Amino acid sequence: MFRVSQQLDFCYGHRLLNYEGKCKNLHGHNGRAVITLEGLDLDHRGMLVDFGDIKRVVRTWIDNQLDHCMILHEADPLLPVFQQHQQPVFAIPYNPTAENIARVIFEYTHQQGFPVVEVTMWETPNSFATYSGPVKK
């Protein structure tokens, strides 16, 4: 089994609904997503996946969709305010926790055809969450 990982850093803001700690307020993070791909076979170049392809597809998507954006639950009452004022916002169908942001990145990477097995989302230098799924054959 071969495994490769690529680290992608980005900045984002969020807040959590139905939460009583500090994270119920709008705030930001310097996040880090570590995307791990896995497979049994290498291509004719001896690669599982070219790191440049991960960067071209997933890094570009993160830069365009998540970097320097507010990531909010689609039911967040502040979402229309951000949209009305043409502020960068990315809405997801669940609370924008590190766990769910990892899931969003995993699902996008999987949809693009990469053999992703897990995404680890570092919210701070000391705190991270991982979402994993089956190897795409």
A tleap script that builds the chain and sets N, CA, C and O, in Angstrom:
source leaprc.protein.ff14SB
mol = sequence {
  NMET PHE ARG VAL SER GLN GLN LEU ASP PHE
  CYS TYR GLY HIE ARG LEU LEU ASN TYR GLU
  GLY LYS CYS LYS ASN LEU HIE GLY HIE ASN
  GLY ARG ALA VAL ILE THR LEU GLU GLY LEU
  ASP LEU ASP HIE ARG GLY MET LEU VAL ASP
  PHE GLY ASP ILE LYS ARG VAL VAL ARG THR
  TRP ILE ASP ASN GLN LEU ASP HIE CYS MET
  ILE LEU HIE GLU ALA ASP PRO LEU LEU PRO
  VAL PHE GLN GLN HIE GLN GLN PRO VAL PHE
  ALA ILE PRO TYR ASN PRO THR ALA GLU ASN
  ILE ALA ARG VAL ILE PHE GLU TYR THR HIE
  GLN GLN GLY PHE PRO VAL VAL GLU VAL THR
  MET TRP GLU THR PRO ASN SER PHE ALA THR
  TYR SER GLY PRO VAL LYS CLYS
}
set mol.1.N position { 0.855 -1.179 0.000 }
set mol.1.CA position { 0.000 0.000 0.000 }
set mol.1.C position { 0.897 1.237 0.000 }
set mol.1.O position { 1.867 1.319 0.753 }
set mol.2.N position { 0.554 2.188 -0.854 }
set mol.2.CA position { 1.281 3.451 -0.926 }
set mol.2.C position { 0.390 4.551 -0.354 }
set mol.2.O position { -0.833 4.519 -0.490 }
set mol.3.N position { 1.031 5.517 0.284 }
set mol.3.CA position { 0.306 6.625 0.892 }
set mol.3.C position { 1.117 7.899 0.685 }
set mol.3.O position { 2.325 7.930 0.921 }
set mol.4.N position { 0.429 8.949 0.238 }
set mol.4.CA position { 1.056 10.270 0.124 }
set mol.4.C position { 0.152 11.279 0.814 }
set mol.4.O position { -1.063 11.095 0.889 }
set mol.5.N position { 0.753 12.334 1.309 }
set mol.5.CA position { -0.007 13.404 1.969 }
set mol.5.C position { 0.500 14.744 1.479 }
set mol.5.O position { 1.677 14.906 1.155 }
set mol.6.N position { -0.403 15.690 1.435 }
set mol.6.CA position { -0.023 17.065 1.126 }
set mol.6.C position { -0.704 17.995 2.117 }
set mol.6.O position { -1.877 17.838 2.454 }
set mol.7.N position { 0.072 18.966 2.569 }
set mol.7.CA position { -0.405 19.951 3.539 }
set mol.7.C position { -0.775 21.228 2.804 }
set mol.7.O position { -0.006 21.739 1.990 }
set mol.8.N position { -1.972 21.737 3.105 }
set mol.8.CA position { -2.459 22.964 2.478 }
set mol.8.C position { -2.901 23.929 3.574 }
set mol.8.O position { -3.801 23.616 4.353 }
set mol.9.N position { -2.277 25.091 3.634 }
set mol.9.CA position { -2.585 26.088 4.653 }
set mol.9.C position { -3.537 27.136 4.097 }
set mol.9.O position { -3.441 27.527 2.934 }
set mol.10.N position { -4.455 27.585 4.943 }
set mol.10.CA position { -5.377 28.646 4.545 }
set mol.10.C position { -5.929 29.323 5.791 }
set mol.10.O position { -5.879 28.774 6.892 }
set mol.11.N position { -6.452 30.515 5.596 }
set mol.11.CA position { -7.053 31.292 6.682 }
set mol.11.C position { -8.566 31.305 6.483 }
set mol.11.O position { -9.062 31.410 5.362 }
set mol.12.N position { -9.281 31.197 7.593 }
set mol.12.CA position { -10.741 31.211 7.501 }
set mol.12.C position { -11.324 31.724 8.805 }
set mol.12.O position { -10.666 31.750 9.845 }
set mol.13.N position { -12.576 32.127 8.711 }
set mol.13.CA position { -13.321 32.515 9.896 }
set mol.13.C position { -14.548 31.626 10.001 }
set mol.13.O position { -14.978 31.020 9.019 }
set mol.14.N position { -15.105 31.557 11.198 }
set mol.14.CA position { -16.328 30.790 11.399 }
set mol.14.C position { -16.919 31.140 12.753 }
set mol.14.O position { -16.360 31.926 13.519 }
set mol.15.N position { -18.053 30.541 13.020 }
set mol.15.CA position { -18.629 30.552 14.356 }
set mol.15.C position { -19.504 29.312 14.447 }
set mol.15.O position { -19.968 28.785 13.436 }
set mol.16.N position { -19.721 28.859 15.670 }
set mol.16.CA position { -20.500 27.644 15.873 }
set mol.16.C position { -21.878 27.985 16.424 }
set mol.16.O position { -22.008 28.777 17.357 }
set mol.17.N position { -22.878 27.392 15.850 }
set mol.17.CA position { -24.248 27.525 16.349 }
set mol.17.C position { -24.478 26.481 17.436 }
set mol.17.O position { -23.811 25.447 17.462 }
set mol.18.N position { -25.410 26.749 18.320 }
set mol.18.CA position { -25.758 25.810 19.407 }
set mol.18.C position { -24.539 25.444 20.253 }
set mol.18.O position { -24.342 24.286 20.620 }
set mol.19.N position { -23.739 26.447 20.548 }
set mol.19.CA position { -22.504 26.241 21.297 }
set mol.19.C position { -22.384 27.369 22.315 }
set mol.19.O position { -22.696 28.517 21.998 }
set mol.20.N position { -21.943 27.070 23.514 }
set mol.20.CA position { -21.898 28.098 24.558 }
set mol.20.C position { -20.495 28.618 24.877 }
set mol.20.O position { -20.355 29.493 25.731 }
set mol.21.N position { -19.474 28.116 24.228 }
set mol.21.CA position { -18.115 28.602 24.476 }
set mol.21.C position { -17.773 29.795 23.596 }
set mol.21.O position { -18.636 30.359 22.924 }
set mol.22.N position { -16.487 30.173 23.612 }
set mol.22.CA position { -16.024 31.327 22.840 }
set mol.22.C position { -16.289 31.193 21.349 }
set mol.22.O position { -16.463 32.192 20.650 }
set mol.23.N position { -16.320 29.965 20.866 }
set mol.23.CA position { -16.478 29.743 19.419 }
set mol.23.C position { -17.880 30.033 18.906 }
set mol.23.O position { -18.145 29.862 17.716 }
set mol.24.N position { -18.785 30.469 19.782 }
set mol.24.CA position { -20.098 30.903 19.301 }
set mol.24.C position { -19.997 32.269 18.626 }
set mol.24.O position { -20.910 32.683 17.912 }
set mol.25.N position { -18.894 32.960 18.854 }
set mol.25.CA position { -18.655 34.279 18.259 }
set mol.25.C position { -17.838 34.143 16.979 }
set mol.25.O position { -17.062 33.200 16.821 }
set mol.26.N position { -18.022 35.093 16.072 }
set mol.26.CA position { -17.199 35.113 14.868 }
set mol.26.C position { -15.729 35.229 15.258 }
set mol.26.O position { -15.364 36.059 16.091 }
set mol.27.N position { -14.900 34.403 14.658 }
set mol.27.CA position { -13.460 34.440 14.917 }
set mol.27.C position { -12.744 33.748 13.772 }
set mol.27.O position { -13.383 33.124 12.925 }
set mol.28.N position { -11.428 33.852 13.742 }
set mol.28.CA position { -10.663 33.288 12.633 }
set mol.28.C position { -9.562 32.352 13.068 }
set mol.28.O position { -9.164 32.317 14.232 }
set mol.29.N position { -9.077 31.588 12.095 }
set mol.29.CA position { -7.993 30.624 12.321 }
set mol.29.C position { -7.035 30.628 11.140 }
set mol.29.O position { -7.413 30.937 10.010 }
set mol.30.N position { -5.804 30.283 11.424 }
set mol.30.CA position { -4.847 29.916 10.385 }
set mol.30.C position { -4.885 28.392 10.348 }
set mol.30.O position { -4.227 27.724 11.144 }
set mol.31.N position { -5.656 27.861 9.424 }
set mol.31.CA position { -5.890 26.428 9.367 }
set mol.31.C position { -4.892 25.714 8.486 }
set mol.31.O position { -4.201 26.317 7.665 }
set mol.32.N position { -4.838 24.409 8.681 }
set mol.32.CA position { -3.967 23.551 7.881 }
set mol.32.C position { -4.720 22.261 7.608 }
set mol.32.O position { -5.133 21.565 8.536 }
set mol.33.N position { -4.897 21.946 6.336 }
set mol.33.CA position { -5.509 20.679 5.954 }
set mol.33.C position { -4.404 19.756 5.450 }
set mol.33.O position { -3.610 20.136 4.589 }
set mol.34.N position { -4.360 18.553 5.989 }
set mol.34.CA position { -3.423 17.538 5.508 }
set mol.34.C position { -4.261 16.469 4.820 }
set mol.34.O position { -5.044 15.765 5.457 }
set mol.35.N position { -4.082 16.365 3.520 }
set mol.35.CA position { -4.864 15.446 2.702 }
set mol.35.C position { -4.012 14.205 2.450 }
set mol.35.O position { -2.885 14.304 1.964 }
set mol.36.N position { -4.562 13.030 2.787 }
set mol.36.CA position { -3.834 11.778 2.631 }
set mol.36.C position { -4.534 10.906 1.602 }
set mol.36.O position { -5.734 10.647 1.692 }
set mol.37.N position { -3.758 10.461 0.625 }
set mol.37.CA position { -4.233 9.603 -0.448 }
set mol.37.C position { -3.551 8.245 -0.314 }
set mol.37.O position { -2.420 8.147 0.163 }
set mol.38.N position { -4.263 7.195 -0.745 }
set mol.38.CA position { -3.718 5.849 -0.579 }
set mol.38.C position { -4.140 4.969 -1.746 }
set mol.38.O position { -5.239 5.117 -2.282 }
set mol.39.N position { -3.264 4.058 -2.132 }
set mol.39.CA position { -3.599 3.117 -3.189 }
set mol.39.C position { -2.588 2.003 -3.290 }
set mol.39.O position { -1.496 2.075 -2.725 }
set mol.40.N position { -2.965 0.975 -4.018 }
set mol.40.CA position { -2.117 -0.203 -4.170 }
set mol.40.C position { -1.080 -0.064 -5.273 }
set mol.40.O position { -0.009 -0.668 -5.201 }
set mol.41.N position { -1.391 0.729 -6.294 }
set mol.41.CA position { -0.543 0.769 -7.482 }
set mol.41.C position { -0.002 2.163 -7.748 }
set mol.41.O position { -0.621 3.170 -7.407 }
set mol.42.N position { 1.179 2.191 -8.369 }
set mol.42.CA position { 1.793 3.428 -8.830 }
set mol.42.C position { 1.593 3.541 -10.332 }
set mol.42.O position { 1.424 2.534 -11.020 }
set mol.43.N position { 1.611 4.752 -10.830 }
set mol.43.CA position { 1.467 4.940 -12.276 }
set mol.43.C position { 2.801 4.685 -12.978 }
set mol.43.O position { 3.775 4.270 -12.349 }
set mol.44.N position { 2.833 4.937 -14.285 }
set mol.44.CA position { 4.036 4.675 -15.085 }
set mol.44.C position { 5.237 5.520 -14.658 }
set mol.44.O position { 6.371 5.214 -15.025 }
set mol.45.N position { 4.991 6.586 -13.881 }
set mol.45.CA position { 6.074 7.446 -13.393 }
set mol.45.C position { 6.574 7.011 -12.027 }
set mol.45.O position { 7.543 7.562 -11.502 }
set mol.46.N position { 5.898 6.006 -11.449 }
set mol.46.CA position { 6.256 5.568 -10.104 }
set mol.46.C position { 5.591 6.409 -9.030 }
set mol.46.O position { 6.101 6.507 -7.914 }
set mol.47.N position { 4.451 7.020 -9.356 }
set mol.47.CA position { 3.732 7.886 -8.421 }
set mol.47.C position { 2.335 7.340 -8.145 }
set mol.47.O position { 1.690 6.779 -9.031 }
set mol.48.N position { 1.879 7.510 -6.917 }
set mol.48.CA position { 0.478 7.256 -6.605 }
set mol.48.C position { -0.358 8.380 -7.220 }
set mol.48.O position { -1.295 8.130 -7.979 }
set mol.49.N position { -0.005 9.607 -6.881 }
set mol.49.CA position { -0.611 10.821 -7.433 }
set mol.49.C position { 0.478 11.882 -7.457 }
set mol.49.O position { 1.267 11.995 -6.519 }
set mol.50.N position { 0.516 12.642 -8.508 }
set mol.50.CA position { 1.478 13.737 -8.604 }
set mol.50.C position { 1.067 14.828 -7.612 }
set mol.50.O position { -0.078 15.279 -7.622 }
set mol.51.N position { 1.996 15.245 -6.764 }
set mol.51.CA position { 1.698 16.320 -5.813 }
set mol.51.C position { 1.203 17.573 -6.534 }
set mol.51.O position { 0.370 18.310 -6.006 }
set mol.52.N position { 1.719 17.810 -7.740 }
set mol.52.CA position { 1.279 18.964 -8.521 }
set mol.52.C position { -0.200 18.893 -8.877 }
set mol.52.O position { -0.874 19.921 -8.945 }
set mol.53.N position { -0.709 17.675 -9.105 }
set mol.53.CA position { -2.131 17.527 -9.410 }
set mol.53.C position { -2.990 17.842 -8.189 }
set mol.53.O position { -4.035 18.481 -8.305 }
set mol.54.N position { -2.545 17.391 -7.026 }
set mol.54.CA position { -3.276 17.717 -5.793 }
set mol.54.C position { -3.312 19.234 -5.622 }
set mol.54.O position { -4.357 19.821 -5.341 }
set mol.55.N position { -2.162 19.842 -5.795 }
set mol.55.CA position { -2.076 21.291 -5.632 }
set mol.55.C position { -2.958 22.006 -6.659 }
set mol.55.O position { -3.693 22.931 -6.311 }
set mol.56.N position { -2.886 21.581 -7.907 }
set mol.56.CA position { -3.637 22.235 -8.977 }
set mol.56.C position { -5.139 22.156 -8.738 }
set mol.56.O position { -5.859 23.123 -8.987 }
set mol.57.N position { -5.613 21.016 -8.258 }
set mol.57.CA position { -7.051 20.824 -8.093 }
set mol.57.C position { -7.530 21.251 -6.703 }
set mol.57.O position { -8.384 22.129 -6.581 }
set mol.58.N position { -6.982 20.634 -5.666 }
set mol.58.CA position { -7.504 20.861 -4.317 }
set mol.58.C position { -7.029 22.201 -3.753 }
set mol.58.O position { -7.816 22.937 -3.158 }
set mol.59.N position { -5.768 22.513 -3.935 }
set mol.59.CA position { -5.250 23.805 -3.449 }
set mol.59.C position { -6.005 24.955 -4.109 }
set mol.59.O position { -6.380 25.918 -3.442 }
set mol.60.N position { -6.225 24.855 -5.413 }
set mol.60.CA position { -6.951 25.911 -6.121 }
set mol.60.C position { -8.361 26.063 -5.575 }
set mol.60.O position { -8.839 27.182 -5.384 }
set mol.61.N position { -9.037 24.928 -5.321 }
set mol.61.CA position { -10.396 24.983 -4.766 }
set mol.61.C position { -10.388 25.620 -3.379 }
set mol.61.O position { -11.223 26.477 -3.089 }
set mol.62.N position { -9.458 25.212 -2.523 }
set mol.62.CA position { -9.369 25.801 -1.183 }
set mol.62.C position { -9.105 27.297 -1.287 }
set mol.62.O position { -9.731 28.090 -0.583 }
set mol.63.N position { -8.179 27.687 -2.162 }
set mol.63.CA position { -7.883 29.116 -2.337 }
set mol.63.C position { -9.122 29.890 -2.788 }
set mol.63.O position { -9.371 30.999 -2.315 }
set mol.64.N position { -9.888 29.311 -3.692 }
set mol.64.CA position { -11.044 30.013 -4.263 }
set mol.64.C position { -12.294 29.953 -3.395 }
set mol.64.O position { -13.118 30.865 -3.450 }
set mol.65.N position { -12.453 28.905 -2.598 }
set mol.65.CA position { -13.689 28.700 -1.856 }
set mol.65.C position { -13.578 28.938 -0.350 }
set mol.65.O position { -14.524 29.430 0.264 }
set mol.66.N position { -12.434 28.597 0.255 }
set mol.66.CA position { -12.328 28.628 1.713 }
set mol.66.C position { -11.360 29.679 2.257 }
set mol.66.O position { -11.586 30.229 3.335 }
set mol.67.N position { -10.297 29.957 1.529 }
set mol.67.CA position { -9.260 30.847 2.044 }
set mol.67.C position { -9.795 32.271 2.199 }
set mol.67.O position { -10.381 32.831 1.273 }
set mol.68.N position { -9.587 32.839 3.368 }
set mol.68.CA position { -10.049 34.179 3.708 }
set mol.68.C position { -11.561 34.333 3.540 }
set mol.68.O position { -12.047 35.389 3.134 }
set mol.69.N position { -12.291 33.273 3.857 }
set mol.69.CA position { -13.752 33.282 3.828 }
set mol.69.C position { -14.293 32.966 5.207 }
set mol.69.O position { -13.614 32.373 6.045 }
set mol.70.N position { -15.525 33.376 5.420 }
set mol.70.CA position { -16.263 32.911 6.586 }
set mol.70.C position { -16.920 31.604 6.190 }
set mol.70.O position { -17.606 31.533 5.171 }
set mol.71.N position { -16.714 30.571 6.987 }
set mol.71.CA position { -17.378 29.289 6.766 }
set mol.71.C position { -18.509 29.216 7.787 }
set mol.71.O position { -18.272 29.162 8.994 }
set mol.72.N position { -19.745 29.213 7.280 }
set mol.72.CA position { -20.910 29.272 8.156 }
set mol.72.C position { -21.880 28.142 7.853 }
set mol.72.O position { -21.938 27.631 6.734 }
set mol.73.N position { -22.641 27.764 8.873 }
set mol.73.CA position { -23.734 26.816 8.685 }
set mol.73.C position { -24.757 27.479 7.769 }
set mol.73.O position { -24.993 28.683 7.869 }
set mol.74.N position { -25.364 26.699 6.878 }
set mol.74.CA position { -26.328 27.284 5.937 }
set mol.74.C position { -27.548 27.879 6.632 }
set mol.74.O position { -28.279 28.662 6.023 }
set mol.75.N position { -27.785 27.521 7.902 }
set mol.75.CA position { -28.898 28.102 8.661 }
set mol.75.C position { -28.459 29.261 9.557 }
set mol.75.O position { -29.271 29.789 10.317 }
set mol.76.N position { -27.205 29.659 9.482 }
set mol.76.CA position { -26.717 30.754 10.319 }
set mol.76.C position { -27.426 32.050 9.921 }
set mol.76.O position { -27.428 32.410 8.744 }
set mol.77.N position { -28.027 32.755 10.883 }
set mol.77.CA position { -28.733 33.995 10.534 }
set mol.77.C position { -27.811 35.088 9.994 }
set mol.77.O position { -28.292 36.059 9.410 }
set mol.78.N position { -26.504 34.951 10.174 }
set mol.78.CA position { -25.576 35.942 9.617 }
set mol.78.C position { -25.237 35.686 8.155 }
set mol.78.O position { -24.694 36.565 7.485 }
set mol.79.N position { -25.547 34.502 7.654 }
set mol.79.CA position { -25.218 34.175 6.264 }
set mol.79.C position { -25.787 35.192 5.276 }
set mol.79.O position { -25.042 35.665 4.418 }
set mol.80.N position { -27.075 35.554 5.354 }
set mol.80.CA position { -27.609 36.552 4.405 }
set mol.80.C position { -26.929 37.919 4.519 }
set mol.80.O position { -26.815 38.643 3.531 }
set mol.81.N position { -26.484 38.262 5.707 }
set mol.81.CA position { -25.802 39.551 5.896 }
set mol.81.C position { -24.488 39.561 5.126 }
set mol.81.O position { -24.178 40.523 4.424 }
set mol.82.N position { -23.715 38.482 5.261 }
set mol.82.CA position { -22.456 38.383 4.521 }
set mol.82.C position { -22.718 38.404 3.014 }
set mol.82.O position { -22.013 39.079 2.264 }
set mol.83.N position { -23.733 37.664 2.580 }
set mol.83.CA position { -24.059 37.618 1.152 }
set mol.83.C position { -24.523 38.976 0.645 }
set mol.83.O position { -24.130 39.402 -0.441 }
set mol.84.N position { -25.353 39.657 1.422 }
set mol.84.CA position { -25.871 40.968 1.025 }
set mol.84.C position { -24.742 41.970 0.846 }
set mol.84.O position { -24.793 42.821 -0.043 }
set mol.85.N position { -23.739 41.871 1.678 }
set mol.85.CA position { -22.619 42.806 1.620 }
set mol.85.C position { -21.465 42.275 0.777 }
set mol.85.O position { -20.354 42.803 0.819 }
set mol.86.N position { -21.744 41.230 0.018 }
set mol.86.CA position { -20.775 40.637 -0.911 }
set mol.86.C position { -19.453 40.298 -0.235 }
set mol.86.O position { -18.378 40.527 -0.789 }
set mol.87.N position { -19.553 39.753 0.961 }
set mol.87.CA position { -18.384 39.288 1.699 }
set mol.87.C position { -18.165 37.807 1.398 }
set mol.87.O position { -19.130 37.064 1.222 }
set mol.88.N position { -16.917 37.375 1.339 }
set mol.88.CA position { -16.656 35.974 1.015 }
set mol.88.C position { -17.155 35.044 2.122 }
set mol.88.O position { -16.737 35.137 3.276 }
set mol.89.N position { -18.055 34.154 1.737 }
set mol.89.CA position { -18.653 33.227 2.690 }
set mol.89.C position { -18.864 31.893 1.991 }
set mol.89.O position { -19.190 31.842 0.805 }
set mol.90.N position { -18.675 30.816 2.741 }
set mol.90.CA position { -18.887 29.463 2.228 }
set mol.90.C position { -19.850 28.784 3.191 }
set mol.90.O position { -19.535 28.605 4.367 }
set mol.91.N position { -21.012 28.410 2.696 }
set mol.91.CA position { -22.043 27.805 3.545 }
set mol.91.C position { -21.975 26.285 3.435 }
set mol.91.O position { -21.823 25.732 2.347 }
set mol.92.N position { -22.092 25.623 4.588 }
set mol.92.CA position { -22.104 24.165 4.622 }
set mol.92.C position { -23.348 23.699 5.382 }
set mol.92.O position { -23.907 24.464 6.167 }
set mol.93.N position { -23.785 22.467 5.164 }
set mol.93.CA position { -25.037 22.007 5.776 }
set mol.93.C position { -24.912 21.554 7.225 }
set mol.93.O position { -25.841 20.954 7.764 }
set mol.94.N position { -23.785 21.830 7.858 }
set mol.94.CA position { -23.599 21.467 9.261 }
set mol.94.C position { -22.713 22.504 9.935 }
set mol.94.O position { -22.123 23.356 9.271 }
set mol.95.N position { -22.625 22.424 11.251 }
set mol.95.CA position { -21.810 23.365 12.007 }
set mol.95.C position { -20.371 23.333 11.485 }
set mol.95.O position { -19.826 22.250 11.276 }
set mol.96.N position { -19.747 24.491 11.272 }
set mol.96.CA position { -18.410 24.533 10.695 }
set mol.96.C position { -17.292 24.252 11.718 }
set mol.96.O position { -16.404 25.075 11.940 }
set mol.97.N position { -17.368 23.081 12.317 }
set mol.97.CA position { -16.321 22.630 13.233 }
set mol.97.C position { -15.123 22.146 12.418 }
set mol.97.O position { -15.222 21.976 11.203 }
set mol.98.N position { -14.006 21.928 13.080 }
set mol.98.CA position { -12.833 21.368 12.390 }
set mol.98.C position { -13.187 20.016 11.777 }
set mol.98.O position { -12.738 19.689 10.678 }
set mol.99.N position { -13.990 19.235 12.490 }
set mol.99.CA position { -14.404 17.924 11.984 }
set mol.99.C position { -15.162 18.056 10.659 }
set mol.99.O position { -14.907 17.321 9.705 }
set mol.100.N position { -16.094 19.004 10.624 }
set mol.100.CA position { -16.910 19.163 9.425 }
set mol.100.C position { -16.164 19.849 8.291 }
set mol.100.O position { -16.446 19.574 7.124 }
set mol.101.N position { -15.239 20.716 8.594 }
set mol.101.CA position { -14.417 21.315 7.536 }
set mol.101.C position { -13.534 20.230 6.919 }
set mol.101.O position { -13.343 20.210 5.704 }
set mol.102.N position { -12.995 19.329 7.744 }
set mol.102.CA position { -12.231 18.193 7.216 }
set mol.102.C position { -13.115 17.359 6.292 }
set mol.102.O position { -12.669 16.918 5.232 }
set mol.103.N position { -14.364 17.145 6.693 }
set mol.103.CA position { -15.296 16.364 5.869 }
set mol.103.C position { -15.548 17.058 4.527 }
set mol.103.O position { -15.556 16.399 3.488 }
set mol.104.N position { -15.751 18.363 4.538 }
set mol.104.CA position { -16.001 19.105 3.296 }
set mol.104.C position { -14.809 18.950 2.341 }
set mol.104.O position { -14.995 18.708 1.149 }
set mol.105.N position { -13.609 19.089 2.860 }
set mol.105.CA position { -12.408 18.963 2.019 }
set mol.105.C position { -12.267 17.529 1.519 }
set mol.105.O position { -11.931 17.317 0.354 }
set mol.106.N position { -12.518 16.539 2.381 }
set mol.106.CA position { -12.477 15.139 1.985 }
set mol.106.C position { -13.444 14.889 0.835 }
set mol.106.O position { -13.067 14.314 -0.186 }
set mol.107.N position { -14.694 15.323 1.003 }
set mol.107.CA position { -15.721 15.064 -0.010 }
set mol.107.C position { -15.367 15.711 -1.344 }
set mol.107.O position { -15.564 15.104 -2.397 }
set mol.108.N position { -14.846 16.938 -1.310 }
set mol.108.CA position { -14.441 17.583 -2.559 }
set mol.108.C position { -13.316 16.796 -3.220 }
set mol.108.O position { -13.361 16.528 -4.421 }
set mol.109.N position { -12.312 16.428 -2.438 }
set mol.109.CA position { -11.165 15.697 -2.974 }
set mol.109.C position { -11.616 14.370 -3.579 }
set mol.109.O position { -11.156 13.984 -4.653 }
set mol.110.N position { -12.505 13.684 -2.895 }
set mol.110.CA position { -13.049 12.415 -3.384 }
set mol.110.C position { -13.823 12.625 -4.694 }
set mol.110.O position { -13.675 11.843 -5.633 }
set mol.111.N position { -14.634 13.665 -4.757 }
set mol.111.CA position { -15.420 13.954 -5.962 }
set mol.111.C position { -14.538 14.256 -7.171 }
set mol.111.O position { -14.952 14.061 -8.313 }
set mol.112.N position { -13.328 14.729 -6.915 }
set mol.112.CA position { -12.407 15.043 -8.006 }
set mol.112.C position { -11.636 13.816 -8.484 }
set mol.112.O position { -10.801 13.916 -9.383 }
set mol.113.N position { -11.916 12.651 -7.880 }
set mol.113.CA position { -11.311 11.402 -8.340 }
set mol.113.C position { -10.025 11.004 -7.657 }
set mol.113.O position { -9.378 10.042 -8.071 }
set mol.114.N position { -9.641 11.723 -6.619 }
set mol.114.CA position { -8.423 11.351 -5.903 }
set mol.114.C position { -8.720 10.212 -4.922 }
set mol.114.O position { -9.812 10.165 -4.355 }
set mol.115.N position { -7.776 9.302 -4.713 }
set mol.115.CA position { -7.981 8.192 -3.776 }
set mol.115.C position { -7.753 8.623 -2.316 }
set mol.115.O position { -6.893 8.078 -1.624 }
set mol.116.N position { -8.525 9.589 -1.874 }
set mol.116.CA position { -8.371 10.165 -0.531 }
set mol.116.C position { -8.863 9.167 0.514 }
set mol.116.O position { -9.901 8.528 0.344 }
set mol.117.N position { -8.099 9.047 1.599 }
set mol.117.CA position { -8.520 8.181 2.711 }
set mol.117.C position { -8.751 8.972 3.985 }
set mol.117.O position { -9.483 8.525 4.868 }
set mol.118.N position { -8.126 10.160 4.093 }
set mol.118.CA position { -8.405 10.995 5.254 }
set mol.118.C position { -7.944 12.419 5.018 }
set mol.118.O position { -7.037 12.694 4.232 }
set mol.119.N position { -8.608 13.309 5.734 }
set mol.119.CA position { -8.202 14.716 5.779 }
set mol.119.C position { -8.133 15.092 7.248 }
set mol.119.O position { -9.089 14.905 8.000 }
set mol.120.N position { -6.987 15.623 7.640 }
set mol.120.CA position { -6.814 16.136 8.994 }
set mol.120.C position { -6.819 17.651 8.918 }
set mol.120.O position { -6.057 18.253 8.162 }
set mol.121.N position { -7.681 18.252 9.706 }
set mol.121.CA position { -7.838 19.710 9.716 }
set mol.121.C position { -7.286 20.256 11.020 }
set mol.121.O position { -7.857 20.034 12.087 }
set mol.122.N position { -6.168 20.974 10.930 }
set mol.122.CA position { -5.573 21.633 12.081 }
set mol.122.C position { -6.230 22.994 12.237 }
set mol.122.O position { -6.106 23.857 11.367 }
set mol.123.N position { -6.930 23.182 13.352 }
set mol.123.CA position { -7.577 24.466 13.632 }
set mol.123.C position { -6.606 25.414 14.319 }
set mol.123.O position { -6.645 26.624 14.095 }
set mol.124.N position { -5.750 24.871 15.142 }
set mol.124.CA position { -4.691 25.615 15.823 }
set mol.124.C position { -3.443 24.725 15.800 }
set mol.124.O position { -3.535 23.563 15.404 }
set mol.125.N position { -2.285 25.241 16.214 }
set mol.125.CA position { -1.096 24.389 16.239 }
set mol.125.C position { -1.221 23.175 17.176 }
set mol.125.O position { -0.441 22.229 17.069 }
set mol.126.N position { -2.191 23.201 18.085 }
set mol.126.CA position { -2.326 22.115 19.048 }
set mol.126.C position { -3.615 21.310 18.930 }
set mol.126.O position { -3.804 20.346 19.672 }
set mol.127.N position { -4.502 21.684 18.016 }
set mol.127.CA position { -5.817 21.038 17.939 }
set mol.127.C position { -6.165 20.694 16.500 }
set mol.127.O position { -6.100 21.537 15.605 }
set mol.128.N position { -6.535 19.437 16.299 }
set mol.128.CA position { -6.911 19.000 14.957 }
set mol.128.C position { -8.007 17.954 15.026 }
set mol.128.O position { -8.240 17.336 16.064 }
set mol.129.N position { -8.673 17.772 13.896 }
set mol.129.CA position { -9.719 16.765 13.750 }
set mol.129.C position { -9.483 16.055 12.428 }
set mol.129.O position { -8.981 16.650 11.474 }
set mol.130.N position { -9.845 14.782 12.376 }
set mol.130.CA position { -9.641 13.989 11.171 }
set mol.130.C position { -10.945 13.377 10.707 }
set mol.130.O position { -11.725 12.865 11.511 }
set mol.131.N position { -11.179 13.432 9.400 }
set mol.131.CA position { -12.300 12.734 8.777 }
set mol.131.C position { -11.699 11.726 7.811 }
set mol.131.O position { -10.831 12.070 7.009 }
set mol.132.N position { -12.154 10.488 7.885 }
set mol.132.CA position { -11.631 9.456 6.986 }
set mol.132.C position { -12.768 8.699 6.339 }
set mol.132.O position { -13.894 8.673 6.834 }
set mol.133.N position { -12.442 8.091 5.231 }
set mol.133.CA position { -13.418 7.315 4.493 }
set mol.133.C position { -12.723 6.194 3.748 }
set mol.133.O position { -11.510 6.021 3.868 }
set mol.134.N position { -13.475 5.443 2.989 }
set mol.134.CA position { -12.897 4.303 2.280 }
set mol.134.C position { -11.965 4.734 1.141 }
set mol.134.O position { -12.095 5.831 0.597 }
set mol.135.N position { -11.028 3.853 0.797 }
set mol.135.CA position { -10.145 4.099 -0.330 }
set mol.135.C position { -10.975 3.993 -1.605 }
set mol.135.O position { -11.734 3.041 -1.788 }
set mol.136.N position { -10.820 4.975 -2.476 }
set mol.136.CA position { -11.507 4.919 -3.763 }
set mol.136.C position { -10.653 4.098 -4.704 }
set mol.136.O position { -9.505 4.454 -4.967 }
set mol.137.N position { -11.192 3.012 -5.212 }
set mol.137.CA position { -10.438 2.104 -6.100 }
set mol.137.C position { -10.413 2.639 -7.509 }
set mol.137.O position { -9.828 2.016 -8.395 }
savepdb mol mol.pdb
quit
